[in-house]
């Protein structure tokens, strides 16, 4: 637990002193009783005291003071809150290998379904863009809060030859840069940005992934990657059956070297789960919030309980 005003914790010294004084008085009372020779007479002339109930009253008061001390020190807790501003670009592989049917009905259709779920997961105020890539990369939708436009574009994705992962990153970075320049006031800091890239193959065209890593790091944009499909996936081209496993090594390196997260998905259910996890990472952030009111309320309840029990059992406050 972290405190915003930790100096107030020194009040525990006063609480400890109060406890010490109470213990001292109880020991002194015991010694006085032991010195009185006629205990029966003492019992008849001394007022009846509530015994253990007196200790319970003091314990409630002491607990209340401890909790109130924590409260005035302003404890804080980590709370998940939705981001007010962020830019996300979703890049989807549309290479011919995405027609493989190891994920039903096909990899591409499964990816489209999961991508639309991702659109719904992100908080409404986050701007989302869409890039598709095969032999080249195209920015289909600039970052926007209009989710319907994104979904329509996802449904219209078309297969292409080759896989240009590096170009997908560069195109996504361009989309982020153009949007930030157009929407960020002079002197303000641009909103955080993230690229979410899904692919089922290896980079075989355009700029290298290493070049893309350097560009993403320079721009301060993390790239989270998803390797989609099974190791047994195949496609048929000109009568030949060609295996199309995802290049997990390249995709994991791209994510690691840019500070993003790497995921592997082998079914539409796993892909939706991955998108949900990424959406939570991107759409929400952790902030420390002052939660002192909780401790002040509990401390007050303890103090009221101490006063109530004292009035009930002794007819006076303490």
MARPASE-508566 format. One record per atom (N, C-alpha, C, O): y negated, x negated, z negated. Coordinates in pm, whole numbers, plus 50000, padded with zeros to 5 digits. Layout:
YXZ...
# end
This chain:
501194991550000500005000050000498764991150000498704981349927497774994650081496534987350088495404995650028495415007950036494434988849968493334995749901492004991849966491774980149998491135001849983489824999350042488824994549937487834988049972489064997749809488194993149700489074987749587489144993649480489744976549611490724971449514490124967349380490864966149282488804965049372488184960749246488414970949134488504967349017488514983549173488714994049072490064993149004490284999448901490984985449059492304983948996492204976748861493144977348781491074970048836490884963848704490864974248593491024970848476490684986848628490734997448526492094998148459492215003648350493104992648523494424992548461494404984448332495224986648242493474974848322493344967248198492944976548083493484975547973492014985648111491594995248010492735004847974492915008447858493495008748075494635017648049495665010447962496225016347869495914997647993496864989847913496354988247770497144988647676495044986347754494454985147620494634998247543494934998147424494445009447612494625022447548496065024247502496315029247392497005020047585498425020847548498705011847428499425015847336498134999747429498344990747316497794996347187498414995247081496605002447196496015008447077496855019847023496985021446902497405027747111498245039047069499495033946998499865039046892500135023847057501335018246995500995012546857501755014346762499845005746847499424999946719499245010746614499695009146500498595021846649498385032746554499705038946509499855042646393500665040046600501965045646563502695036546465503315041246369502635023446489503275013946399502595013946262503255012946159501255015046263500515015346138500865027746058501005027045935501005039046124501365051546057502735050345994502965055145883503665043746066505025042146013505015033645887505735036545791504195022845886504125014245768503525021845649503955020045535502535030445676501915038245568502925047645505502965049145383503745054145587504765063245536505765055645453506205060445348506125043645498507115035745425506595031745287507405030045196505245030145266504685025945138504565037545039504415035444919504615049845090504475061545003505775063644928506815065444991505745063444791506995063544714507685076944713508915077544714506925088044712507525101344705507415107944842506425114444872508455106144927508435111445062508435126645065507875132745156509105133044959509125147744958507725153144933507335163144994506985146644845505615150944817504715148744938503865156944970504925137245005504135134445125504355145245231503425149545298505615149445244505915159745343505285173045310504995180945400505065175745179504495188745141502975189045154502395199645177502315177245137500865177145141500315173045277499185176645312501095165645353500605161145484500735172245586501695180045581499795173345677499885183845781501065181345874501415169945905501665192045916502795190946009502265186546146501325192346199502885176346199502455170846329503515174046435504685176046399503165174546558504105178746661505165168446697505985171046786505185156746631506265147046655506305142046798505305137446853507505143046857507705137846993506795144447093506475138447195506365156647067505485163547160504125156647170503455156947273503715150347054502465142847057502565131047154501615127847225503735124747156503945113447246503975118047391503495111147481504555129847414504595135147550503185137847602502875135047717502335143347514500955146047554500235133247593499525132647693500445122747510499805109947542500375104047671499645098147751501685105547691502305100247813501735106947938501505100448039501505120147929500915127248043499485122248069499075120348183498745120147960497375115047976497385101048038496585098048126498305092647989498375078948040498765078848188498195071248266499735087348226500135088248366498975092948452498785087948563498205102548402497055107348477496015096548498495455095348607495765088448394494795077548406495265067148507494465061648583496575064248508497115054548604496935059448747496505051848834497275072048770497165077548905495705078548948495375076049064494815082348854493385083048887492825069148919491955067849005493315058948850492875045248878493245041249020492445035249092494465044649059494875041849197493985049549295493625044349400493645061849260492825070149347491445064449370490965064349484490795059749264489425054649280489415041249353488385036949405490585034449358490685022049435490845024849585490925015649666490875037649621490935042149760492125036449838491955028149927493325040949804494495036549879494455041950021493915052750046495045034350114495075038750253496515038650301497355031150251496805047050399498155048050456498065047550608497075051850667499115042150670499175041650815499525055450869500545061250833498665060650955498835074051010498835073251162498005066451222499775080251224499825080651371498855091051424498925102751388497945086551510496945095651567496945094051719497225083351772496625104951788496565104551934495375096051979494305096551920495585088452084494495080352139493445089352202493765099352267492205085852182491125093152247490965089052392490675097252479491175076052419490985070852554492075060852586492435052552503492605061652706493585052052755493835055052902493645066252948494265044752974494585046253116496015041553137496375030453098496795049953200498195046653228498445048553377498045058553436499125038753437499545040053576501065039553579501685030053533501645049953635503095050853648503485046553789503085052753888504275035853799504725030653928506205033753945507015030053861506565040454055507945044854077508495038554204507855039254310509645032654194510345026454306510875037354400511565046654355510555036354529511075046054627511865038654736511955043354850512435027054702513245019754799514505027554832514875036854761515165023754943516335031254990517455031654887518275040754888517505021754797518545021754694518405033454598519345036754526517225039754597517005051154508517725063754556517695074054488518375062954674519175074354718520605073554666521405082454693520935063054591522275061954532522545073854442521645078854374523795078354442524155090454367524925087354239525605096154186524835075054190525505072154062524815079553948525425081853843523555083353968522855092353877522585105053955521835104954053523185115953913523115128453990521775135453971521175134653864521285142254078521885142654213521695129654291522595125354364520525123154274520305109554324519375102654226518745109054142519295089554236518385082354148516945087254162516235088954063516525089454287515145093454309514855107154249513835108954182515745116654271515515130054218515545129954065514765136954001516445122054008516485120853863515205114553810514665118753708514715104353882513475097753842512295107253851511405107053766512275115653954511195125453968511195135353852510145138853798512375139653815512495149153705511995143053574511225149253501512445130853547512055124153423510565120653423509905121553319510035116753539508615113153548507725125153515506695123653450508125136853559507345148853529507405152253380506455157753323508535148853317508605150653172507635141053102507005144653003507545128953155506625119053100505175123853111504365121753021504865130253222503515135753242503165145553130502035145853081504145153553090503905163652985503825157552846503205163252756504455145852828504495139552696503155133552658502745134252542502475127452755501225120552724500155130252674500025141352727499395126252573498285134752527497335138052641497145130052733496755149752636495965155052749494765146352784494315146552899494215138752689492995131152716493275117452779492345110252813494555113752794494885100952855494885102553007495505111853060494205093553076494175093853222495445087453278495825076453238496075094453371497345089853428497225088753579496745097953645497655077353634497675075253779499095073453828500015071453748499285074053959500635072954017500625063354134499785064354224501585053854131501775044354240503235045154282504125045554198503485045254412504855044454463504995031254537504045026254596506215025554533506395012854603507805011654661508805014754598507795006854786509025003454855508774989854917508744979754847508574989555052508204977155118506764973455090506384961855104505954983255051504574980955007504284990654895505114999154863503134989454835502774998154723501555006454760500635001454825501555019054719500455028154751500015035454625500835040454548498705035954604498145043654493498035058154540497105061654613498965066554497498985080454542497955089054471497335097754532497765086554341496785094354263496045084654171496665077254095494735084754178493935076654086494045082453946494295094453932493865074453842493965079553705493145092153684491965092653719493765102153627493135115153608493795122453491494905118953451493125132353438493715140653334494335153253394494905161453322494235154753524494805166253594496305163853613496705156853706497105169453528498555167153531499225173753651500225168753702498695184853697499305191853810499255183353937500205183254015498155176253957498025167654074499095156754072499695153654175499345151153955500365140753941501745146353973502515140054045502055158053922503385163953943503615167054091504715164954142502595172154158502735174954301503015162154377503865161954466502315151454344502535138554411503925133054382504535126954470504425135154262505785130554228506815137754315507755131554364506625150654334507565158354415507575153854561508565156054631506495147754608506365143854749506785129454776506605124654887507345122554678507755108554698508785107454810509715115454818508605097454896509495095355010510095081255005509445071654964511355080255048512045067355047511465057655150510985061655256511515044655115511065034055205512055022555198512895021955108511955013555294512795001655291512164990955201510944990455184513014982355144512614970855063512044974954926511834986754898511814964754843511314967054707510244956554676510554944754664509014960954662507904951854636507374954154494506354960654474508094948654396507704950554256506374943654227505504949354160506214931554278504954924354256503774932054309502744933154243503914937454432502824945254491502524957854410501374962154401503564963654351503364975554268502464972354149501594980354113502684960654088501854956753974500414954354019499474958853953500224947254131498874944554180498144957554214496964958954182498814966854279498184979554316497824987554192496774993954186498704987254093498424994253968497234988153895496394995353840497154974853895496014968153833494704971653903493674973553838494754972554035493564976654111493124990754071491934993354056494094999654054493775013454016493125013753879492165021253856493645005653787493065004953653491644999453658490735004953596491454988653733490144982153742489084991453802487984992853749489434997853914488485006853980488105018553890486945022353882489105024153822488835035553734487975031253616487045038353578488275019553557487505014853443486045012153482485135015653407485835006253598484475003453642483685016353665482485016853640484365026553712483685039153745483415047753621482505056053623484175045653515484055054753400483555048253272483275055153174483435034953272482995028153150481515024653160481085017953254480745029053062479305026453060479045011453040479845004452978477945006853091477584992753081477464988852934476784995452855478144978052899478124973352761479254978652678479544973252571479914989352723481054994852649482334987452685482454981352792483294988152594484584981952618485474991752694485565003452654486134987552803486994996852877488165001352791488594994052701488695013152817489815018152738491065009752762491185003352867491995009452667493235002052687494015007852804493955019752832494754999052874495515003552991496944998552982497224988252920497845005853044499255002153047499845006353181499505016853235500734998053233501495001453354502935004353312503524996653236503475015253361504885018653336505595018253471505355026853556506455008553490507085006153620508585008753614509295003053531509055017353703510485020453714511025014853845510445017053952512135007653836512745002253958514245001553941514755000753829514955001854053516415000654048516894988654128518094987254153515974980054169516394968854253515664956054221514984955054118515804946254310515164933254293513974932154386513944938254493512984924254345511814922054427512194913954552512704902854540511964919654670512364912554793511284912954902511554910055019510064916554861508994916854960507644915954889507484920454776506674909854959505334909054902505194897854801506014888654795504134898754720503874888454621504944888354513505594898454487505124876854453506204875054355505874881854223504734885354194506924883654143506744889354010505974879553921505204883753835506194866653941505464856653862503964857853885503174856853791503564859954011502144861854041501614874553974500484875053925502464884953975502064897553913501894895853762500984901653703502754887953700502644885353556501314878853523500634882853429500954868753601499694861753577498504871153592497564870753513498544879653694497444889153717497344899253603496244902453558498484904153556498484914053447497974907753317497214914053243498384895553291497924888753170496424886053175495734887253074495944882253290494514879753307493704892553285492614892153227494254903753330493564916553315493764922453176493094932153139494684916753099494964922152965495694935352968495504943752880496534937253069497284949853085498774947253067499354938753134499374954452976500814953352953501574961253059501124971653106502744956053096503614962953192504934966053122505694957053088505194978853103506484983053048507394986553165506994993753256508624981553162509524983353276510764991253237511214991153123511294998153337512525005853320513475002153432513165004253549514624996553397515674993753495516555006153503517215009753406516555012653619517215025653632518435024653723518405018253828519515031253681520745031453760521865023853692521635016253597523075025953741524235019253685524575006753765524075004653875525444998453708525854986253778526784989253895527014980753981527325001353899528265004954006527615013054117528305017954206526305014454113525615022254216525705015854354525625003654367525875024054456525975019254594525225028554688524995040254657524845023054804524295031154912525015027255041525545016255054525025036455136525685033955264524625032155371523825041155395524635020455437523675017355542524455012655665525175002755661524275020155777524985016955902526485015755881527135006855935527025024755802528455025055779528945014955677530145014455648528055007055622528454997055522528045001755383526965007355363528934999455287528645002855148528044990555079528654979855074526824992355026526094981154966525854984054818525314994554784526264974754730525984976654587524504975154558523834966554616523984983454468522544983054437522304983554286521744993254234522734973254215522444972654071520984968754047520374962054130520454972953936519064969453904518974954753862519894949453800517864948553895517634934553857517054934553715515844933553696517944935553617517494936653477516784923953429515884924753346517184912453480516584899953435515104899353474514244896153392514824902553600513434902153647512574912553575511444909653535513094924653559512324935253496512074932353348510994935253297513064926853280512864923653139511854912253124511054912253030511884902653215510914891653209509494896553236508544892253171509364905653332508044911253362507464918153239506284916553209508284925753170507804932653049507504922752937506454923452873508414913452915508234903852806506984895252826506214893252732506784890252947505694880952973504324887652977503294880852972504304900852986503014907952985502774915252853501744921752835503724914152760503574920752631504014935152629503784942252531504654939652737505144953452742506544954652683507044945252621507164966052704508514968452653509474970452770509104976052873510704965752752511724967152856512754977452814513144978052697513184985552910514194995852883515174996453000514844993053113516385000652969517395003053073517885017453058518135022052947518015024453169518485038253167519555040153274519405035653387520645046853235521765048653328522035063253360522985066453432521205072153308521355086353336519985092953323519045086953270519875105153372518595112153365518225114753219517045114553184519235117253133518955119552991518395106952926517435107652849519005095552958518505083052902517105080052955516255075152880516875082853080515565080253139514485088753072513395083953043514795101353048513835110152981513555105052839512425105752791514605100052772514435094552638513555082152641512705080252553513745073652742512935061652756511465065352780510565059752717511245074652870509875078952898509215084852772508035082652746510015092252695509485098052572509065087152474508025088052410509905076852465509605065652375508345058352420507475055352338508255055652548507065048752601505825057452584504755052552549505975070452608504845079552592504315079552450503105080552428505215078552352504795078052213504045065052185503035065052115504555054052240503885041052221502475041152279501525036452217502355046752399501075046352469500115057052416498935054252395500615068952397499755080252364499235080552222498285087752192499855072752135499455073151995499235059051943499815049451992498395058151845498135045351781498195047351630498085058651582498355036551558498435037251412497115032851351496625021951381496555041151267495305038051198495495039751049496325047751004494735032150973494795033550828493755043750785492575042650818494205053750710493325064450665493265064650512494255061950445492095067850460491905068950316492675081050264492435092250307493615078750171494425089750115494185090849964495055095549891493005086449919492725086549775492745100649717493065102449599492405110749799492365124349748493715128849692493775136949600494795123549749496125127349700496305122749556496775130349471495925110249528496105104749396495125110949296495465113149180493895113649342492935120049253493405133949213493245138149098493995141149307494485154649277495665154049179495725161749083496605144749203497765143449114497315138848976497815143948875496375129248970495875124548842495215135648762495385136548641494445144048831493795155348764494835165048709494655170448600495915167248783496975176148734497625170648608497905178048514497855157548605498415151348485497465153048367497895156148256496165150948390495185152248282495135166648230495075168948110495165176248320495175190248279496435193648202496395201248105497575187848245498835190248174498765184448032499255190547937498155172648019498015166547886497145175247796497485177747680496005179847851495145188347772495805201647736495645206547624496545207447829497205220047805498275219147698498345227747611499095208847703500145207247602499545204447465500085209047364498445196947460497795194247332497245207147269497395209447149496605215347352496085228047302497205237247258497055244547160498325237147328499445246047297500135242147168500485250747087500335229047151501135224547037500315220546916500805221446803499055216246935498245211746823497015220246799496345218746697496695228946892495535237446877494225230146903493155235546875494295218046955493095210346987493425200547098494595198347132492375194647155492575184747260492895171247196492035164747137494175167247209494665154347159494505153247009494865143046950
# end
